[in-house]
Amino acid sequence: KKSPTTSSYDVIFIDHIMGEGLTGDQTIKILRDNDVDSLIIGVSGNSEEVSHISAGAEDFFQKPLPSQGAVIQRLVVKLPPPSGWRVLIVDDVKLNCHFLEQRLHRISSAHFTSMHQAQKRWEIYKTTSAPDAIRRIETEPFDLVVVDQELNDDNGIQGTDIASCIRKSELCKNCVIVLNSASDSDFELNQRPQLYNLLWPKPLPEESLMRQSLSEQLIQQIDDKF
């Protein structure tokens, strides 16, 4: 049997009656105590929702389960983007980069347990230099780029220039671009929908809203392909 800390799963469904002396809520608590940060869903033929949620599950389904579509609809906004994402933060203020990095680590898992565990999910890079950001985008693949609009660059490079570079890059053609700005953010997003996918204003939204917006964006990208 594998230790809870040696395997990584996006979603774990746990029945209440395990047949090995542990109930579902006890199993969920053991997993959370071992820093398992997956999306955990409790399942039972009886009403065990309170005990499962209290133990650390994100959701609960009572048997018989609803339709597949209904299950997917409920879970999709709770799931974070997949592990292994490469993320680039572009902001001319180091402190902003630091706080955003910490927030992204926290939303990279469905259930934050510890920063040590969260840091295993995404590779996050930061830069305060617009030319360095462009160099990276031209030579490295990224799944998510969060960029400020006003970068105070000596050459006049702004967030829209970074976003334009991403859209032209073959390495980043499926990249999600988020505008993170305190100035006229709605205008920037609405006027340039071909550049930005999402808007995160400053100060940042709640973690759950940030995670949900990324999940919904990925769903939209899948729908657009079909």
C-alpha positions as CSV (number, residue, x, y, z in Angstrom):
1,K,0.0,0.0,0.0
2,K,1.2,3.5,-0.9
3,S,1.7,6.1,1.8
4,P,-0.7,9.0,1.5
5,T,2.2,11.3,0.9
6,T,3.8,9.4,-2.0
7,S,1.0,9.7,-4.6
8,S,-0.7,12.7,-6.1
9,Y,-4.3,12.6,-7.4
10,D,-6.5,15.4,-8.7
11,V,-9.8,13.9,-7.3
12,I,-10.4,11.2,-4.7
13,F,-13.8,9.7,-4.1
14,I,-14.2,8.0,-0.7
15,D,-17.1,5.8,0.3
16,H,-18.2,5.9,3.9
17,I,-18.0,2.2,4.5
18,M,-14.4,1.2,3.7
19,G,-14.5,-2.4,5.0
20,E,-11.1,-2.1,6.7
21,G,-12.1,-0.7,10.1
22,L,-12.1,2.9,9.0
23,T,-15.1,5.0,8.0
24,G,-15.0,7.5,5.2
25,D,-14.7,10.6,7.4
26,Q,-11.9,8.9,9.4
27,T,-10.1,8.2,6.1
28,I,-10.5,11.7,4.9
29,K,-9.1,13.1,8.2
30,I,-6.0,10.8,7.9
31,L,-5.4,12.0,4.3
32,R,-5.7,15.7,5.3
33,D,-3.4,15.1,8.3
34,N,-0.9,13.7,5.9
35,D,-1.1,16.9,3.7
36,V,-3.0,15.3,0.8
37,D,-4.3,18.3,-1.0
38,S,-6.4,16.6,-3.7
39,L,-10.1,17.3,-4.2
40,I,-11.8,14.8,-1.9
41,I,-15.4,13.9,-2.4
42,G,-17.3,11.9,0.2
43,V,-19.8,9.2,-0.9
44,S,-22.4,7.3,1.1
45,G,-25.8,5.7,0.9
46,N,-26.7,7.5,4.1
47,S,-26.6,11.2,5.0
48,E,-22.9,11.6,6.1
49,E,-22.4,15.0,4.5
50,V,-21.6,16.8,7.8
51,S,-19.1,14.3,9.0
52,H,-17.3,14.1,5.6
53,I,-17.2,17.9,5.1
54,S,-16.0,18.4,8.7
55,A,-13.2,15.9,8.1
56,G,-11.9,17.8,5.1
57,A,-13.9,16.8,2.0
58,E,-14.8,19.5,-0.5
59,D,-18.1,18.0,-1.5
60,F,-20.4,15.0,-0.8
61,F,-22.7,12.8,-2.9
62,Q,-25.4,10.6,-1.5
63,K,-26.1,7.4,-3.4
64,P,-27.5,6.8,-5.9
65,L,-25.2,9.3,-7.6
66,P,-26.6,12.0,-9.8
67,S,-26.0,11.9,-13.6
68,Q,-22.5,12.2,-14.9
69,G,-23.2,15.7,-16.2
70,A,-24.5,16.9,-12.8
71,V,-21.4,15.5,-11.1
72,I,-19.0,17.2,-13.5
73,Q,-20.9,20.5,-13.2
74,R,-20.5,20.5,-9.5
75,L,-16.9,19.5,-9.4
76,V,-15.4,21.5,-12.2
77,V,-15.4,24.8,-10.4
78,K,-13.7,23.2,-7.4
79,L,-10.9,21.6,-9.4
80,P,-7.7,23.7,-9.8
81,P,-5.8,23.6,-13.2
82,P,-3.6,20.5,-13.5
83,S,-0.3,19.9,-11.8
84,G,2.8,20.6,-13.7
85,W,1.8,24.1,-14.9
86,R,4.6,26.6,-15.7
87,V,3.6,30.0,-14.5
88,L,5.2,33.4,-15.1
89,I,4.4,36.5,-13.0
90,V,5.4,39.9,-14.6
91,D,5.2,42.9,-12.3
92,D,7.7,45.7,-11.8
93,V,7.2,45.6,-8.0
94,K,9.0,42.7,-6.3
95,L,6.6,42.7,-3.4
96,N,3.6,42.3,-5.7
97,C,5.4,39.3,-7.4
98,H,6.0,37.7,-4.0
99,F,2.4,38.1,-2.8
100,L,1.0,36.8,-6.1
101,E,3.4,33.8,-6.0
102,Q,2.1,32.9,-2.6
103,R,-1.5,33.2,-3.7
104,L,-0.9,31.1,-6.8
105,H,0.7,28.4,-4.7
106,R,-2.4,28.3,-2.5
107,I,-4.8,28.0,-5.4
108,S,-2.8,25.4,-7.3
109,S,-4.4,22.6,-5.2
110,A,-8.1,22.0,-4.5
111,H,-7.4,21.9,-0.7
112,F,-4.5,23.9,0.6
113,T,-2.7,21.9,3.3
114,S,0.8,23.3,3.5
115,M,3.1,25.6,1.4
116,H,5.6,22.8,1.1
117,Q,3.0,20.5,-0.5
118,A,1.6,23.3,-2.7
119,Q,5.0,24.3,-4.1
120,K,5.2,20.8,-5.7
121,R,2.3,21.4,-8.1
122,W,3.3,24.4,-10.3
123,E,6.6,25.9,-11.4
124,I,6.3,29.6,-10.8
125,Y,8.8,32.1,-12.1
126,K,8.8,35.8,-11.4
127,T,10.4,38.8,-13.2
128,T,10.2,42.6,-12.7
129,S,11.9,43.2,-16.1
130,A,9.7,43.5,-19.2
131,P,12.6,42.6,-21.6
132,D,13.3,39.5,-19.4
133,A,9.6,38.5,-19.6
134,I,9.7,38.8,-23.4
135,R,12.9,36.7,-23.6
136,R,11.4,34.0,-21.5
137,I,8.2,33.9,-23.5
138,E,10.1,33.6,-26.7
139,T,12.2,30.7,-25.5
140,E,10.2,28.9,-22.8
141,P,6.7,27.4,-22.7
142,F,4.2,28.7,-20.1
143,D,0.6,27.6,-19.3
144,L,-0.3,30.8,-17.3
145,V,1.1,34.3,-17.4
146,V,-0.1,37.0,-14.9
147,V,1.0,40.4,-16.0
148,D,0.5,44.0,-14.7
149,Q,-0.2,46.7,-17.3
150,E,2.0,49.5,-16.0
151,L,5.6,48.0,-15.9
152,N,7.5,51.3,-15.8
153,D,9.9,50.0,-18.4
154,D,12.5,52.4,-19.9
155,N,11.6,51.3,-23.4
156,G,7.9,51.8,-22.8
157,I,7.0,48.1,-22.8
158,Q,3.6,47.5,-21.1
159,G,1.5,44.6,-20.2
160,T,-0.3,44.6,-23.5
161,D,3.0,44.3,-25.3
162,I,3.8,41.2,-23.1
163,A,0.4,39.7,-23.9
164,S,0.9,40.4,-27.7
165,C,4.2,38.6,-27.5
166,I,2.5,35.6,-25.9
167,R,-0.2,35.4,-28.5
168,K,2.5,35.2,-31.2
169,S,4.6,32.5,-29.5
170,E,4.2,28.9,-30.6
171,L,5.5,27.8,-27.2
172,C,2.7,29.6,-25.4
173,K,-0.2,29.3,-27.9
174,N,-2.6,27.7,-25.3
175,C,-1.4,30.0,-22.5
176,V,-4.0,31.6,-20.2
177,I,-3.2,35.4,-19.8
178,V,-4.4,37.2,-16.8
179,L,-4.3,41.0,-16.4
180,N,-3.5,41.9,-12.8
181,S,-3.8,45.7,-12.6
182,A,-5.1,48.4,-10.3
183,S,-5.7,50.9,-13.2
184,D,-8.6,50.9,-15.6
185,S,-8.5,47.1,-15.6
186,D,-12.0,46.6,-16.9
187,F,-11.3,48.9,-19.8
188,E,-8.1,47.1,-20.7
189,L,-9.8,43.7,-20.6
190,N,-12.9,44.7,-22.5
191,Q,-11.0,46.6,-25.2
192,R,-8.4,43.8,-25.8
193,P,-10.3,40.4,-25.4
194,Q,-8.0,38.9,-28.0
195,L,-5.1,39.4,-25.6
196,Y,-6.3,38.8,-22.1
197,N,-8.4,35.8,-20.9
198,L,-9.1,37.0,-17.4
199,L,-8.9,40.0,-15.1
200,W,-7.7,39.9,-11.5
201,P,-7.8,43.4,-10.0
202,K,-5.6,44.7,-7.3
203,P,-6.1,43.9,-4.5
204,L,-6.5,40.2,-5.6
205,P,-9.9,38.4,-5.4
206,E,-10.5,35.6,-3.0
207,E,-8.6,32.4,-3.6
208,S,-11.7,30.4,-4.4
209,L,-12.7,32.9,-7.1
210,M,-9.2,32.9,-8.6
211,R,-9.2,29.1,-8.8
212,Q,-12.7,29.0,-10.2
213,S,-12.0,31.6,-12.9
214,L,-9.0,29.5,-14.1
215,S,-11.1,26.3,-14.2
216,E,-13.9,28.0,-16.1
217,Q,-11.4,29.4,-18.6
218,L,-10.0,26.0,-19.3
219,I,-13.5,24.7,-19.8
220,Q,-14.1,27.5,-22.3
221,Q,-11.0,26.6,-24.2
222,I,-12.1,23.0,-24.5
223,D,-15.6,24.1,-25.6
224,D,-14.1,26.4,-28.3
225,K,-12.2,23.5,-29.8
226,F,-15.4,21.5,-30.3
